[in-house]
Amino acid sequence: MADDKDVVIDFLKSKSAAKSKFYFKDFLELFPGKGPRDVKKILTKLVNEEVLEFWSSGSTTMYGLKGAGKQSHAEGED
């Protein structure tokens, strides 16, 4: 799974100038041969290792590199 984690990290780093948070479906496109459950396991492992973090608006969850981009308090949310 280390290679899969590298795919996710490389994708996020390559897009960091434009966006810092991505939808789950964006990661599904990185792994066309894997099902949603397998991709979720990769993302969850990275969150548990504190490489990625969740961002939730309440209706949707996004993923991004830990510490990258605006955080919720900087986006005018409580």
C-alpha positions in Angstrom: 0.0 0.0 0.0 3.0 2.3 0.3 3.0 2.8 -3.5 -0.7 3.7 -3.3 0.0 6.3 -0.6 2.7 7.8 -2.7 0.3 8.2 -5.6 -2.1 10.1 -3.4 0.7 12.3 -1.9 2.2 13.0 -5.3 -1.2 14.0 -6.7 -1.9 16.4 -3.9 1.6 18.0 -4.1 1.2 18.4 -7.9 -2.1 20.2 -7.4 -1.1 22.3 -4.4 -0.7 25.5 -6.3 -4.3 25.4 -7.5 -6.2 23.6 -4.7 -5.6 22.2 -1.3 -8.7 20.1 -0.7 -10.2 17.4 -2.9 -13.4 15.3 -3.0 -13.3 11.6 -2.5 -14.3 11.1 -6.1 -11.1 12.9 -7.2 -9.1 10.1 -5.6 -11.2 7.4 -7.2 -9.9 8.6 -10.5 -6.3 7.9 -9.4 -7.1 4.2 -8.9 -9.3 3.0 -11.8 -8.7 -0.6 -10.9 -9.7 -0.3 -7.2 -13.1 0.0 -5.7 -14.3 2.8 -3.4 -13.7 0.8 -0.3 -10.0 0.2 -1.2 -9.5 3.9 -2.0 -11.1 4.9 1.3 -8.7 2.5 3.2 -5.7 4.3 1.6 -7.0 7.7 2.5 -8.0 6.6 6.1 -4.5 5.2 6.6 -2.9 8.5 5.5 -5.3 10.4 7.8 -4.4 8.1 10.7 -0.7 8.7 10.0 -1.4 12.4 10.0 -0.2 12.9 6.5 -3.7 13.9 5.3 -6.6 15.7 7.1 -10.3 15.8 6.7 -12.2 18.9 6.0 -16.0 18.8 6.4 -18.6 21.4 5.4 -21.2 19.3 7.1 -22.6 18.0 3.9 -19.4 16.8 2.2 -15.9 15.7 3.3 -12.8 16.7 1.5 -9.2 15.6 2.0 -5.9 17.5 1.9 -2.4 17.5 3.0 -2.1 18.2 6.7 -1.5 21.9 7.2 -1.9 22.9 3.6 -4.3 25.6 2.4 -6.8 27.6 4.4 -8.1 26.0 7.6 -11.7 26.3 8.7 -11.2 29.2 11.1 -9.5 31.2 8.3 -12.5 30.6 6.0 -14.9 32.4 8.2 -16.4 29.4 9.9 -16.8 28.8 13.6 
